Amino acid sequence: MTETLILDPLVPLFALYALAGLSVAFVGLAIWRRLSGWWVRALAGIAILAAIANPSVQREERAPLSDIVIALVDETASQQVSDRPDQTAAALENLASEVAALANTELRVVSLRDADDDGGTQLMSALAEALAEEPQARIAGIVAITDGRVHDADRLPALPAPLHTLLTGRATDWDRRLVVSNAPAFAILGETVTLTLRVEDQGAAPEPDAIVPLSIAVDGNAPLVFQIPTGQDIELPLDLPHGGMNIVQFTTPAIEGELTDRNNSAVVQINGVRDRLRVLLVSGEPHAGERTWRNLLKSDAAVDLVHFTILRPPEKQDGVPVDELSLIAFPTRELFLEKITDFDLIVFDRYRRRGILPAEYLDNIRNYVVEGGAVLISSGPEYGAAESIYRSPLGVILPGAPTARVFEEGFTPQVTDIGDRHPVTAGLEAAWPNADASGPGWGRWFRLVDVLVPETATTVMSGLDDRPLLTLDRVGEGRVALIASDQSWLWDRGFEGGGPQLELLRRLAHWMMKEPELEEEALWAEATGQSIRIIRRSLNPEIGDVTVVQPDGTETVLTLDEVSPGRFETLWNAPELGLYRLRDGTIEAVTALGPAAPREFERTIATQEIMAPIVATTRGGVAPIEDGKITIRSIREGRPAAGRGWIGITPRGAFQTADIQITPLLPAWAFLLIAGLLTIGAWLREGRKMG
């Protein structure tokens, strides 16, 4: 119980002060006049002022409140390596036993886990939230159990008590880390880009200047292995193999004794773009569709077109001098022998053999395809004749052998069953605005060359009586395609509503140039937040399950559902950030959710460099857990709060008021009676002395 004297004046304070001043003046006058009862008058004035001030005694019944010690336990990813979970558990048990031994003190445990946005260890933000939930007047101390790798040190809240750090980790810890310090987001195909990377050892590494293997894999293919020194920036020249997204994975093997292998890999995603698409268009006899091909290719500013047209066959005799047949000599040898590899695509439009291109040139084109080039044949009646390009060295690689039959009647091109699954023609019918239940809604063609398709080729569109219209094939490293008609220009002219000629030829050209988004057999993933959409495209009606290897090595088997012909998907919530590997037995792929090595694994060696300046502001301390148990002492506020083997807390003495009683010191009439008696006494004393 505590007692306090309080005042509740009967008049405003300024009036009470005025009366007090007046009383002092009267007493002063009495002293000046040498009245013997001046001191009695003073006592009477005090009694009157006391009556007006209305003094009371306040009695409080107080219940003491316990002091609070906050234990902030770091359970982020970097705290899960090595034996740090055991160290954390031991330190928390030690702290709990020490707090339990203190009188009137309790422990609050707050766990800090990984942030969803790869923000690292947000220790100060968690501390601010913990402080907001507790009365500030009861907090006697704060203890953080962490490895010291704090990523929001600049957000330190106001601290009402000493802050201490119990540091996990060991002096012998070391870790190896792979860092890609410079990598472009996109690169031009055919031009070399330079990446800068470094393998560095942190902590007490056993071999500071080791030579380590580095494997480099593109799109999950077989890796190339190089030997590089640690601690040095390495400049790596790289030529992208294809357009679109190229995923380059760098890995250095884990070494026994290092803390974790989570930062031994890095993934760089580089979008390959073509500076210019170089196309060689070889036209035979003029026809209505020739200008359509030329206009289509010239309409794209990114296309460099070389158009080679045979206007006058050698057998034509019209008396025109040879030196007047053309303004300049066409460089056929240079194009078809010396610089053929400069082209991304060669298109033969209604070409027939007339001796303009010798067999040597055509054989060189065949080699160009085998080594990775692309050839598209748009055929007319000449394809089934004796002068067909099929009856040349190119014939062995073309995806259709002519039967010499040519059908001259109307038909509507159709996408085949396998064409519904092939990326070149998948969804082509549904994408056309005139499509309905009765058909694709596009116009008819009126010529079809009958061909026999080899087993290796794929027919994605058919014509009259389901005969092959568009066939595709792979030859060596390259690709070939055959359109068994020269009537595609009717779609471009809008005949009977036209058709998707531009979209079809765009897809066809991109497939022939090996763009990843148009591969028939492909496996990839698209990450959004914590979710990964796994996509498998295949010409097969059924596919196997996909195995996902998580960053920590855990494997998860997922079943994909067919969402459209040839496309299988599933949406999976990834448990953590990092590098994920996908495989289904035939295809492997990699994807990164956030960085390959999250922020938690950029630096894993425990340190007190970040926390030491922070705890110093509260006179706290940093104690390595490996040094042994600590004790807790009670200290006065403002005193040093840490020493060898001990940390301190400041008891707060907080309480809760249970009951309040207010009792007047004396009744007002009693003060007035005392004042009256003192006044009478002063008169009597002064009167007796005067008498």
LUMPAVO-228459 format. One record per residue (C-alpha): residue number from 0; residue in three letters; x, y, z. Coordinates in steps of 0.02 Angstrom, whole numbers. Example, Ala and Ser with C-alpha at 12.3 -4.5 7.8 and 13.67 -1.06 7.14 Angstrom:
2
     i    aa       c1       c2       c3
     0   Ala      615     -225      390
     1   Ser      684      -53      357
***
This chain:
691
     i    aa       c1       c2       c3
     0   Met        0        0        0
     1   Thr       60      176      -41
     2   Glu       -6      343       25
     3   Thr        1      507      -70
     4   Leu      -56      682      -19
     5   Ile     -163      763     -155
     6   Leu     -250      933     -164
     7   Asp     -424      971     -232
     8   Pro     -444     1161     -214
     9   Leu     -618     1233     -186
    10   Val     -574     1383     -294
    11   Pro     -470     1401     -452
    12   Leu     -283     1393     -427
    13   Phe     -255     1574     -472
    14   Ala     -377     1626     -334
    15   Leu     -287     1512     -211
    16   Tyr     -120     1592     -259
    17   Ala     -197     1766     -239
    18   Leu     -259     1723      -64
    19   Ala      -89     1653      -20
    20   Gly       -7     1815      -77
    21   Leu     -131     1918       21
    22   Ser      -97     1815      177
    23   Val       90     1842      159
    24   Ala       59     2030      141
    25   Phe      -44     2036      302
    26   Val       87     1937      397
    27   Gly      222     2054      330
    28   Leu      121     2204      387
    29   Ala      104     2128      561
    30   Ile      291     2101      569
    31   Trp      324     2278      510
    32   Arg      208     2346      645
    33   Arg      297     2234      772
    34   Leu      140     2145      826
    35   Ser      185     2007      946
    36   Gly       52     1889      876
    37   Trp      113     1895      696
    38   Trp      163     1712      697
    39   Val       -9     1663      764
    40   Arg      -88     1763      623
    41   Ala       25     1670      500
    42   Leu      -34     1503      566
    43   Ala     -214     1559      550
    44   Gly     -184     1608      369
    45   Ile     -106     1439      334
    46   Ala     -257     1353      410
    47   Ile     -376     1453      300
    48   Leu     -274     1416      143
    49   Ala     -269     1231      191
    50   Ala     -458     1230      208
    51   Ile     -476     1306       34
    52   Ala     -345     1186      -42
    53   Asn     -448     1038       23
    54   Pro     -303      914       54
    55   Ser     -338      726       45
    56   Val     -239      566       71
    57   Gln     -240      442      -76
    58   Arg     -207      261      -31
    59   Glu     -166      138     -173
    60   Glu     -169      -51     -169
    61   Arg      -34     -106     -299
    62   Ala       -7     -280     -374
    63   Pro      172     -301     -439
    64   Leu      191     -355     -623
    65   Ser      325     -473     -685
    66   Asp      469     -414     -793
    67   Ile      475     -479     -972
    68   Val      628     -544    -1065
    69   Ile      600     -562    -1254
    70   Ala      693     -705    -1339
    71   Leu      700     -675    -1528
    72   Val      743     -843    -1609
    73   Asp      810     -837    -1787
    74   Glu      743     -989    -1882
    75   Thr      781     -929    -2058
    76   Ala      864    -1039    -2190
    77   Ser     1044     -994    -2145
    78   Gln     1006    -1051    -1967
    79   Gln      966    -1227    -2028
    80   Val     1142    -1270    -2089
    81   Ser     1268    -1374    -1994
    82   Asp     1225    -1395    -1808
    83   Arg     1149    -1222    -1789
    84   Pro      974    -1290    -1749
    85   Asp     1050    -1387    -1602
    86   Gln     1148    -1233    -1546
    87   Thr      990    -1128    -1554
    88   Ala      891    -1255    -1453
    89   Ala     1028    -1267    -1320
    90   Ala     1043    -1077    -1307
    91   Leu      855    -1057    -1288
    92   Glu      850    -1192    -1154
    93   Asn      993    -1106    -1060
    94   Leu      903     -938    -1073
    95   Ala      739    -1011    -1013
    96   Ser      819    -1090     -859
    97   Glu      909     -928     -814
    98   Val      750     -825     -829
    99   Ala      652     -953     -728
   100   Ala      778     -932     -586
   101   Leu      744     -745     -576
   102   Ala      606     -682     -463
   103   Asn      454     -605     -545
   104   Thr      524     -626     -723
   105   Glu      451     -716     -874
   106   Leu      513     -760    -1048
   107   Arg      426     -720    -1213
   108   Val      489     -822    -1363
   109   Val      467     -748    -1538
   110   Ser      517     -852    -1690
   111   Leu      581     -771    -1850
   112   Arg      557     -868    -2012
   113   Asp      601     -838    -2195
   114   Ala      516     -696    -2286
   115   Asp      418     -739    -2444
   116   Asp      503     -605    -2548
   117   Asp      683     -662    -2522
   118   Gly      710     -516    -2404
   119   Gly      831     -615    -2298
   120   Thr      834     -608    -2108
   121   Gln      714     -468    -2057
   122   Leu      766     -472    -1874
   123   Met      733     -289    -1833
   124   Ser      560     -294    -1911
   125   Ala      518     -446    -1806
   126   Leu      587     -359    -1651
   127   Ala      479     -206    -1684
   128   Glu      324     -316    -1697
   129   Ala      369     -407    -1535
   130   Leu      395     -243    -1441
   131   Ala      228     -177    -1504
   132   Glu      137     -324    -1423
   133   Glu      213     -301    -1249
   134   Pro      199     -158    -1121
   135   Gln      361      -57    -1136
   136   Ala      367      -28     -947
   137   Arg      385     -216     -915
   138   Ile      523     -260    -1040
   139   Ala      683     -293     -943
   140   Gly      791     -367    -1081
   141   Ile      798     -430    -1261
   142   Val      901     -579    -1319
   143   Ala      922     -623    -1504
   144   Ile      980     -800    -1546
   145   Thr     1049     -784    -1724
   146   Asp     1199     -807    -1838
   147   Gly     1213     -618    -1852
   148   Arg     1169     -611    -2037
   149   Val     1037     -476    -2019
   150   His      972     -391    -2177
   151   Asp      870     -249    -2102
   152   Ala      991     -176    -1975
   153   Asp      940        0    -2030
   154   Arg      765      -28    -1959
   155   Leu      817      -35    -1776
   156   Pro      667       14    -1665
   157   Ala      679      111    -1502
   158   Leu      736      -11    -1369
   159   Pro      672        5    -1188
   160   Ala      798     -120    -1117
   161   Pro      970     -196    -1154
   162   Leu      985     -298    -1315
   163   His     1100     -450    -1319
   164   Thr     1150     -574    -1455
   165   Leu     1185     -758    -1430
   166   Leu     1284     -801    -1586
   167   Thr     1268     -971    -1671
   168   Gly     1403    -1045    -1782
   169   Arg     1582    -1097    -1749
   170   Ala     1752    -1021    -1778
   171   Thr     1798    -1167    -1893
   172   Asp     1649    -1143    -2010
   173   Trp     1683    -1115    -2196
   174   Asp     1581    -1112    -2354
   175   Arg     1607    -1104    -2542
   176   Arg     1501     -987    -2646
   177   Leu     1474     -962    -2833
   178   Val     1437     -783    -2884
   179   Val     1386     -720    -3056
   180   Ser     1425     -535    -3045
   181   Asn     1389     -485    -3224
   182   Ala     1263     -564    -3342
   183   Pro     1156     -481    -3476
   184   Ala      968     -504    -3479
   185   Phe      970     -527    -3668
   186   Ala     1096     -555    -3806
   187   Ile     1099     -555    -3995
   188   Leu     1116     -725    -4075
   189   Gly     1282     -748    -4162
   190   Glu     1370     -622    -4051
   191   Thr     1477     -673    -3904
   192   Val     1422     -610    -3733
   193   Thr     1538     -605    -3582
   194   Leu     1485     -661    -3409
   195   Thr     1587     -626    -3253
   196   Leu     1585     -754    -3114
   197   Arg     1686     -799    -2961
   198   Val     1703     -946    -2843
   199   Glu     1747     -883    -2670
   200   Asp     1780     -969    -2505
   201   Gln     1715     -889    -2345
   202   Gly     1771     -922    -2168
   203   Ala     1907    -1043    -2116
   204   Ala     1928    -1125    -2287
   205   Pro     2052    -1271    -2288
   206   Glu     2128    -1219    -2457
   207   Pro     2120    -1029    -2482
   208   Asp     2184    -1032    -2662
   209   Ala     2113    -1195    -2728
   210   Ile     2081    -1244    -2908
   211   Val     1901    -1305    -2922
   212   Pro     1795    -1382    -3061
   213   Leu     1657    -1275    -3136
   214   Ser     1521    -1356    -3242
   215   Ile     1419    -1255    -3365
   216   Ala     1256    -1323    -3438
   217   Val     1135    -1238    -3557
   218   Asp      951    -1284    -3547
   219   Gly      989    -1438    -3443
   220   Asn     1100    -1518    -3575
   221   Ala     1263    -1610    -3539
   222   Pro     1379    -1490    -3447
   223   Leu     1553    -1434    -3494
   224   Val     1681    -1438    -3352
   225   Phe     1823    -1313    -3328
   226   Gln     1954    -1292    -3192
   227   Ile     1959    -1117    -3118
   228   Pro     2045    -1036    -2967
   229   Thr     1947     -977    -2816
   230   Gly     1939     -796    -2765
   231   Gln     1964     -727    -2941
   232   Asp     1843     -649    -3064
   233   Ile     1829     -758    -3219
   234   Glu     1766     -686    -3383
   235   Leu     1670     -818    -3480
   236   Pro     1629     -792    -3666
   237   Leu     1464     -871    -3715
   238   Asp     1374     -895    -3881
   239   Leu     1187     -927    -3861
   240   Pro     1131    -1084    -3952
   241   His      955    -1027    -3995
   242   Gly      831     -886    -3988
   243   Gly      713     -862    -3842
   244   Met      755     -895    -3661
   245   Asn      921     -984    -3633
   246   Ile      946    -1051    -3457
   247   Val     1130    -1063    -3413
   248   Gln     1173    -1158    -3255
   249   Phe     1341    -1145    -3167
   250   Thr     1388    -1271    -3033
   251   Thr     1539    -1310    -2928
   252   Pro     1532    -1473    -2829
   253   Ala     1504    -1473    -2642
   254   Ile     1656    -1509    -2534
   255   Glu     1648    -1607    -2373
   256   Gly     1652    -1488    -2226
   257   Glu     1572    -1335    -2306
   258   Leu     1414    -1270    -2225
   259   Thr     1297    -1291    -2373
   260   Asp     1293    -1324    -2559
   261   Arg     1142    -1211    -2585
   262   Asn     1256    -1071    -2648
   263   Asn     1365    -1184    -2757
   264   Ser     1251    -1156    -2907
   265   Ala     1193    -1006    -3004
   266   Val     1068     -989    -3145
   267   Val     1070     -853    -3277
   268   Gln      923     -829    -3394
   269   Ile      971     -741    -3555
   270   Asn      844     -702    -3689
   271   Gly      920     -734    -3860
   272   Val      860     -615    -3994
   273   Arg      901     -613    -4177
   274   Asp      977     -453    -4240
   275   Arg      917     -488    -4417
   276   Leu      832     -639    -4493
   277   Arg      927     -680    -4651
   278   Val      817     -766    -4781
   279   Leu      863     -824    -4956
   280   Leu      709     -838    -5068
   281   Val      738     -936    -5229
   282   Ser      591     -916    -5349
   283   Gly      563    -1020    -5504
   284   Glu      441     -972    -5639
   285   Pro      333     -820    -5597
   286   His      162     -855    -5524
   287   Ala       27     -767    -5425
   288   Gly      100     -816    -5257
   289   Glu      278     -756    -5289
   290   Arg      242     -576    -5243
   291   Thr      148     -637    -5089
   292   Trp      305     -723    -5027
   293   Arg      411     -570    -5063
   294   Asn      288     -448    -4981
   295   Leu      271     -562    -4830
   296   Leu      459     -569    -4800
   297   Lys      491     -386    -4840
   298   Ser      352     -327    -4725
   299   Asp      458     -373    -4573
   300   Ala      594     -245    -4543
   301   Ala      696     -377    -4450
   302   Val      711     -483    -4607
   303   Asp      856     -465    -4727
   304   Leu      792     -541    -4888
   305   Val      895     -597    -5037
   306   His      777     -641    -5179
   307   Phe      847     -746    -5320
   308   Thr      721     -763    -5465
   309   Ile      746     -866    -5623
   310   Leu      655     -763    -5754
   311   Arg      732     -837    -5912
   312   Pro      776    -1021    -5921
   313   Pro      928    -1071    -6026
   314   Glu      822    -1159    -6158
   315   Lys      728    -1001    -6201
   316   Gln      793     -927    -6365
   317   Asp      726     -753    -6405
   318   Gly      879     -673    -6484
   319   Val      919     -560    -6335
   320   Pro     1108     -541    -6314
   321   Val     1175     -624    -6157
   322   Asp     1257     -464    -6097
   323   Glu     1086     -381    -6094
   324   Leu      996     -514    -5992
   325   Ser     1035     -428    -5825
   326   Leu     1109     -268    -5762
   327   Ile     1231     -357    -5647
   328   Ala     1294     -534    -5632
   329   Phe     1202     -626    -5491
   330   Pro     1329     -699    -5366
   331   Thr     1262     -876    -5365
   332   Arg     1428     -956    -5319
   333   Glu     1455     -836    -5175
   334   Leu     1278     -863    -5109
   335   Phe     1265    -1052    -5125
   336   Leu     1444    -1102    -5087
   337   Glu     1538     -971    -4989
   338   Lys     1406     -880    -4886
   339   Ile     1264    -1004    -4874
   340   Thr     1290    -1025    -4687
   341   Asp     1251     -839    -4663
   342   Phe     1067     -875    -4699
   343   Asp      944     -930    -4565
   344   Leu      817     -996    -4690
   345   Ile      814    -1041    -4874
   346   Val      646    -1045    -4964
   347   Phe      622    -1128    -5134
   348   Asp      461    -1062    -5211
   349   Arg      405    -1164    -5365
   350   Tyr      586    -1199    -5409
   351   Arg      627    -1321    -5549
   352   Arg      799    -1382    -5603
   353   Arg      853    -1290    -5761
   354   Gly     1040    -1292    -5740
   355   Ile     1051    -1123    -5656
   356   Leu     1102    -1203    -5492
   357   Pro     1223    -1346    -5523
   358   Ala     1211    -1507    -5424
   359   Glu     1364    -1449    -5327
   360   Tyr     1265    -1302    -5259
   361   Leu     1115    -1408    -5211
   362   Asp     1228    -1535    -5127
   363   Asn     1303    -1393    -5027
   364   Ile     1128    -1342    -4974
   365   Arg     1099    -1520    -4914
   366   Asn     1257    -1509    -4807
   367   Tyr     1197    -1341    -4744
   368   Val     1037    -1422    -4679
   369   Val     1127    -1570    -4600
   370   Glu     1240    -1450    -4506
   371   Gly     1095    -1349    -4435
   372   Gly     1015    -1249    -4576
   373   Ala      833    -1240    -4629
   374   Val      751    -1263    -4800
   375   Leu      568    -1234    -4843
   376   Ile      494    -1298    -5007
   377   Ser      336    -1215    -5074
   378   Ser      294    -1329    -5220
   379   Gly      186    -1317    -5374
   380   Pro      157    -1436    -5521
   381   Glu      345    -1434    -5558
   382   Tyr      377    -1534    -5398
   383   Gly      301    -1689    -5478
   384   Ala      386    -1665    -5646
   385   Ala      552    -1729    -5711
   386   Glu      635    -1563    -5666
   387   Ser      579    -1574    -5485
   388   Ile      701    -1515    -5352
   389   Tyr      666    -1683    -5270
   390   Arg      767    -1764    -5410
   391   Ser      925    -1677    -5353
   392   Pro     1047    -1701    -5208
   393   Leu      917    -1614    -5100
   394   Gly      792    -1755    -5125
   395   Val      867    -1867    -4990
   396   Ile      822    -1741    -4855
   397   Leu      652    -1678    -4916
   398   Pro      499    -1737    -4816
   399   Gly      394    -1789    -4967
   400   Ala      425    -1892    -5125
   401   Pro      315    -1836    -5273
   402   Thr      207    -1966    -5360
   403   Ala      190    -1856    -5516
   404   Arg        4    -1831    -5482
   405   Val      -62    -1653    -5463
   406   Phe     -243    -1623    -5410
   407   Glu     -326    -1467    -5481
   408   Glu     -485    -1452    -5377
   409   Gly     -543    -1356    -5227
   410   Phe     -512    -1415    -5049
   411   Thr     -506    -1338    -4876
   412   Pro     -339    -1365    -4786
   413   Gln     -362    -1460    -4624
   414   Val     -253    -1481    -4470
   415   Thr     -216    -1665    -4440
   416   Asp     -235    -1754    -4274
   417   Ile      -49    -1743    -4241
   418   Gly      -54    -1565    -4307
   419   Asp     -173    -1522    -4164
   420   Arg      -29    -1567    -4048
   421   His      112    -1491    -4148
   422   Pro      158    -1311    -4098
   423   Val      166    -1255    -4281
   424   Thr      -19    -1287    -4308
   425   Ala      -92    -1313    -4133
   426   Gly     -240    -1197    -4104
   427   Leu     -227    -1127    -4281
   428   Glu     -410    -1166    -4317
   429   Ala     -474    -1094    -4153
   430   Ala     -372     -936    -4178
   431   Trp     -456     -895    -4344
   432   Pro     -605     -777    -4315
   433   Asn     -719     -867    -4441
   434   Ala     -699    -1039    -4362
   435   Asp     -858    -1129    -4309
   436   Ala     -919    -1305    -4274
   437   Ser     -927    -1346    -4460
   438   Gly     -742    -1313    -4494
   439   Pro     -596    -1196    -4478
   440   Gly     -684    -1059    -4576
   441   Trp     -543    -1017    -4695
   442   Gly     -542    -1017    -4885
   443   Arg     -507    -1158    -5006
   444   Trp     -351    -1196    -5108
   445   Phe     -359    -1269    -5284
   446   Arg     -199    -1365    -5313
   447   Leu     -116    -1508    -5219
   448   Val       41    -1605    -5266
   449   Asp       29    -1786    -5215
   450   Val      178    -1842    -5110
   451   Leu      232    -1993    -5010
   452   Val      290    -1947    -4835
   453   Pro      435    -2042    -4754
   454   Glu      412    -2118    -4583
   455   Thr      528    -1991    -4503
   456   Ala      422    -1842    -4561
   457   Thr      267    -1771    -4477
   458   Thr      112    -1717    -4575
   459   Val       30    -1573    -4482
   460   Met      -93    -1516    -4618
   461   Ser     -187    -1614    -4749
   462   Gly     -278    -1570    -4909
   463   Leu     -388    -1661    -5033
   464   Asp     -442    -1834    -4969
   465   Asp     -326    -1814    -4818
   466   Arg     -171    -1810    -4928
   467   Pro      -17    -1727    -4851
   468   Leu      -12    -1538    -4869
   469   Leu      118    -1478    -4743
   470   Thr      252    -1598    -4684
   471   Leu      399    -1567    -4568
   472   Asp      557    -1665    -4534
   473   Arg      724    -1654    -4445
   474   Val      883    -1694    -4540
   475   Gly     1044    -1702    -4441
   476   Glu     1053    -1538    -4345
   477   Gly      937    -1448    -4466
   478   Arg      755    -1448    -4517
   479   Val      655    -1456    -4678
   480   Ala      474    -1421    -4722
   481   Leu      368    -1452    -4876
   482   Ile      207    -1362    -4926
   483   Ala      132    -1473    -5062
   484   Ser       40    -1329    -5144
   485   Asp       75    -1158    -5214
   486   Gln      -97    -1090    -5167
   487   Ser      -64    -1015    -4993
   488   Trp      -70     -843    -5074
   489   Leu     -260     -862    -5085
   490   Trp     -269     -840    -4896
   491   Asp     -165     -682    -4908
   492   Arg     -282     -612    -5043
   493   Gly     -435     -646    -4935
   494   Phe     -514     -773    -5053
   495   Glu     -671     -846    -4972
   496   Gly     -626     -756    -4813
   497   Gly     -441     -789    -4821
   498   Gly     -344     -885    -4690
   499   Pro     -203     -875    -4561
   500   Gln      -61     -875    -4687
   501   Leu       45     -749    -4590
   502   Glu       28     -841    -4424
   503   Leu       60    -1011    -4505
   504   Leu      217     -955    -4594
   505   Arg      278     -861    -4440
   506   Arg      264    -1017    -4334
   507   Leu      339    -1123    -4471
   508   Ala      491    -1009    -4489
   509   His      518    -1002    -4300
   510   Trp      505    -1192    -4286
   511   Met      633    -1213    -4424
   512   Met      750    -1092    -4334
   513   Lys      732    -1194    -4174
   514   Glu      643    -1067    -4067
   515   Pro      613    -1153    -3897
   516   Glu      430    -1101    -3885
   517   Leu      392    -1205    -4042
   518   Glu      481    -1366    -3997
   519   Glu      371    -1520    -4009
   520   Glu      449    -1605    -3857
   521   Ala      482    -1478    -3722
   522   Leu      480    -1463    -3533
   523   Trp      489    -1297    -3443
   524   Ala      422    -1202    -3294
   525   Glu      351    -1028    -3265
   526   Ala      371     -955    -3091
   527   Thr      247     -831    -3016
   528   Gly      275     -787    -2835
   529   Gln      290     -950    -2739
   530   Ser      198    -1048    -2875
   531   Ile      279    -1142    -3019
   532   Arg      178    -1189    -3173
   533   Ile      259    -1344    -3248
   534   Ile      224    -1366    -3434
   535   Arg      261    -1517    -3543
   536   Arg      228    -1517    -3729
   537   Ser      229    -1680    -3826
   538   Leu      162    -1760    -3984
   539   Asn      123    -1916    -3882
   540   Pro      -53    -1929    -3810
   541   Glu       16    -1985    -3642
   542   Ile      169    -1929    -3544
   543   Gly      252    -1987    -3385
   544   Asp      259    -1899    -3217
   545   Val      380    -1757    -3189
   546   Thr      505    -1766    -3046
   547   Val      548    -1601    -2964
   548   Val      713    -1593    -2869
   549   Gln      703    -1455    -2740
   550   Pro      851    -1345    -2688
   551   Asp      883    -1454    -2535
   552   Gly      884    -1614    -2638
   553   Thr      707    -1670    -2594
   554   Glu      615    -1750    -2741
   555   Thr      430    -1726    -2777
   556   Val      338    -1823    -2912
   557   Leu      198    -1728    -3000
   558   Thr       66    -1785    -3123
   559   Leu       24    -1663    -3264
   560   Asp     -149    -1643    -3339
   561   Glu     -181    -1613    -3524
   562   Val     -253    -1437    -3542
   563   Ser     -253    -1436    -3732
   564   Pro     -196    -1557    -3867
   565   Gly      -10    -1589    -3841
   566   Arg        5    -1474    -3689
   567   Phe       10    -1540    -3510
   568   Glu       18    -1430    -3356
   569   Thr       12    -1426    -3167
   570   Leu       25    -1287    -3040
   571   Trp      136    -1323    -2890
   572   Asn      172    -1216    -2737
   573   Ala      359    -1219    -2710
   574   Pro      414    -1231    -2528
   575   Glu      564    -1116    -2543
   576   Leu      666    -1005    -2656
   577   Gly      809    -1077    -2756
   578   Leu      854    -1186    -2904
   579   Tyr      732    -1323    -2958
   580   Arg      772    -1465    -3078
   581   Leu      637    -1550    -3181
   582   Arg      646    -1717    -3269
   583   Asp      525    -1842    -3343
   584   Gly      644    -1978    -3399
   585   Thr      677    -1905    -3572
   586   Ile      692    -1717    -3549
   587   Glu      774    -1617    -3410
   588   Ala      753    -1433    -3373
   589   Val      799    -1309    -3238
   590   Thr      711    -1157    -3169
   591   Ala      745    -1035    -3030
   592   Leu      617     -971    -2905
   593   Gly      696     -807    -2856
   594   Pro      885     -818    -2862
   595   Ala      967     -988    -2873
   596   Ala     1050     -951    -2706
   597   Pro      928     -849    -2599
   598   Arg      988     -701    -2499
   599   Glu      999     -811    -2345
   600   Phe     1140     -909    -2427
   601   Glu     1239     -765    -2501
   602   Arg     1344     -764    -2343
   603   Thr     1325     -905    -2217
   604   Ile     1473     -879    -2098
   605   Ala     1410     -816    -1929
   606   Thr     1469     -641    -1885
   607   Gln     1450     -514    -1747
   608   Glu     1499     -367    -1857
   609   Ile     1318     -319    -1893
   610   Met     1244     -342    -1719
   611   Ala     1390     -278    -1614
   612   Pro     1361      -91    -1651
   613   Ile     1174     -113    -1620
   614   Val     1189     -199    -1451
   615   Ala     1322      -72    -1399
   616   Thr     1191       67    -1402
   617   Thr     1103      -20    -1256
   618   Arg     1266      -72    -1170
   619   Gly     1224     -253    -1212
   620   Gly     1341     -389    -1274
   621   Val     1371     -525    -1404
   622   Ala     1408     -699    -1337
   623   Pro     1457     -846    -1452
   624   Ile     1355     -998    -1404
   625   Glu     1505    -1113    -1431
   626   Asp     1591    -1025    -1283
   627   Gly     1471    -1108    -1162
   628   Lys     1318    -1064    -1060
   629   Ile     1282     -888    -1001
   630   Thr     1207     -823     -840
   631   Ile     1085     -678     -817
   632   Arg     1111     -540     -689
   633   Ser      999     -398     -633
   634   Ile     1081     -228     -655
   635   Arg     1031      -48     -631
   636   Glu      977       50     -783
   637   Gly     1122      137     -869
   638   Arg     1253       15     -805
   639   Pro     1354     -102     -921
   640   Ala     1238     -248     -962
   641   Ala     1361     -383    -1018
   642   Gly     1523     -464     -966
   643   Arg     1621     -624     -983
   644   Gly     1494     -766     -972
   645   Trp     1348     -658     -918
   646   Ile     1217     -538     -985
   647   Gly     1111     -416     -887
   648   Ile      930     -362     -878
   649   Thr      857     -208     -792
   650   Pro      713     -246     -671
   651   Arg      572     -125     -709
   652   Gly      467     -134     -550
   653   Ala      305     -118     -647
   654   Phe      140     -134     -552
   655   Gln      -47     -137     -575
   656   Thr     -159      -30     -464
   657   Ala     -293     -141     -385
   658   Asp     -385      -13     -273
   659   Ile     -382      175     -236
   660   Gln     -453      261      -79
   661   Ile     -457      450      -54
   662   Thr     -487      520      124
   663   Pro     -492      708      169
   664   Leu     -349      756      284
   665   Leu     -469      859      394
   666   Pro     -646      922      366
   667   Ala     -657     1101      304
   668   Trp     -745     1156      462
   669   Ala     -599     1091      566
   670   Phe     -476     1199      468
   671   Leu     -592     1349      492
   672   Leu     -608     1314      678
   673   Ile     -420     1306      695
   674   Ala     -402     1467      596
   675   Gly     -532     1553      706
   676   Leu     -450     1496      868
   677   Leu     -279     1555      807
   678   Thr     -350     1724      757
   679   Ile     -432     1746      929
   680   Gly     -269     1692     1012
   681   Ala     -173     1824      913
   682   Trp     -295     1961      969
   683   Leu     -285     1905     1150
   684   Arg      -95     1900     1149
   685   Glu      -78     2068     1068
   686   Gly     -215     2146     1181
   687   Arg     -131     2081     1339
   688   Lys       35     2153     1287
   689   Met      -40     2322     1247
   690   Gly     -133     2326     1414
***
